[in-house]
């Protein structure tokens, strides 16, 4: 998740650095190296801070865990149907139509979606 954001920001900063190098008449290779280093650093910082600022929004894919005591590598996947921040309640809808309410435990990682611990689940009665 954040890896895609990092590469997008890195490519934008690289393009700006190369454009500044091309348009500045007295710019040397050291200027280019510093501009690329600055862009890379900003890309890393923004990639780390962005999930904290954004939170979990409606429509985001979330990883659902039942309990903290049971480690799960492959939990259920759901879609957020409300907005939430860390340690707040979030409503989640699963592919089969069932809904659940959980607490946001962590925001998205480098490859993983936000993690939600289920408090209670609403079952469909047929």
C-alpha positions in Angstrom: 0.0 0.0 0.0 2.5 2.6 1.1 5.1 1.2 -1.3 3.0 2.4 -4.3 2.7 5.9 -2.7 6.5 6.0 -2.1 7.3 5.2 -5.8 4.8 7.7 -7.0 6.2 10.5 -4.8 9.8 9.4 -5.7 9.1 9.6 -9.4 7.5 13.0 -9.1 10.5 14.3 -7.0 12.9 12.8 -9.5 11.1 14.5 -12.4 11.2 17.9 -10.6 14.9 17.4 -9.7 15.8 16.6 -13.4 13.7 19.6 -14.6 15.5 21.9 -12.1 18.9 20.6 -13.2 18.0 21.1 -16.9 16.6 24.6 -16.4 19.3 26.0 -14.0 22.3 27.3 -16.0 24.9 27.0 -13.2 23.7 23.7 -11.7 26.4 21.0 -11.4 26.1 17.3 -10.7 26.3 18.0 -7.0 23.2 20.1 -7.2 21.4 17.2 -9.0 22.6 14.7 -6.4 21.4 16.9 -3.5 18.0 17.5 -5.2 17.5 13.7 -5.7 18.5 13.0 -2.1 16.1 15.7 -0.8 13.3 14.3 -3.0 14.0 10.7 -1.8 14.0 11.8 1.8 10.7 13.7 1.4 9.2 10.7 -0.3 10.1 8.4 2.6 8.8 10.8 5.2 5.5 11.5 3.4 5.0 7.8 2.9 5.4 7.1 6.6 3.2 10.0 7.8 0.4 9.8 5.2 -1.5 6.9 6.7 -1.5 8.6 10.1 -3.0 11.8 8.6 -5.5 10.0 6.4 -6.9 7.3 8.8 -9.2 4.7 7.3 -11.8 6.0 4.9 -15.0 4.5 3.6 -14.3 2.0 0.8 -10.8 1.1 2.0 -9.9 -2.6 2.1 -9.1 -3.8 5.7 -7.7 -6.9 7.2 -10.0 -8.3 9.9 -8.7 -10.3 12.9 -11.0 -11.8 15.6 -8.7 -11.5 18.6 -5.2 -10.3 19.6 -4.5 -13.6 21.3 -4.9 -15.6 18.1 -2.1 -14.7 15.6 -3.4 -14.8 12.0 -1.4 -14.5 8.9 -4.4 -14.8 6.6 -7.4 -13.2 8.2 -10.6 -12.2 6.6 -10.7 -9.2 4.3 -13.5 -6.6 4.4 -14.4 -3.2 3.1 -14.8 -0.2 5.4 -18.2 1.3 5.3 -17.4 4.2 7.7 -14.5 6.5 8.4 -12.3 5.9 11.5 -9.0 6.6 13.1 -6.8 4.4 15.2 -8.5 3.0 18.3 -11.9 4.1 17.1 -14.9 2.0 15.9 -15.2 1.1 12.3 -18.0 -0.7 10.4 -16.8 -3.4 8.0 -18.7 -5.3 5.2 -17.5 -8.7 4.0 -17.9 -10.1 0.5 -20.8 -12.3 1.6 -22.8 -9.3 2.8 -22.3 -9.7 6.5 -21.3 -6.6 8.5 -19.2 -6.3 11.7 -18.0 -3.6 14.0 -14.4 -3.4 15.0 -11.6 -1.3 16.4 -8.9 0.0 14.1 -5.6 -1.4 15.6 -3.1 -0.2 13.0 -3.0 1.7 9.7 -1.7 0.3 6.5 1.8 -1.2 6.4 4.3 -1.4 3.6 2.3 -4.2 1.9 -0.6 -4.8 4.3 -4.0 -3.0 4.6 -5.2 -1.5 7.9 -5.9 -4.0 10.7 -9.3 -4.1 12.4 -10.1 -6.2 15.5 -13.7 -7.3 15.5 -15.9 -6.5 18.5 -19.1 -8.0 17.2 -20.5 -9.4 14.0 -24.0 -9.2 12.5 -25.0 -12.5 10.8 -27.5 -12.7 8.0 -30.5 -14.9 9.0 -32.2 -16.7 6.1 
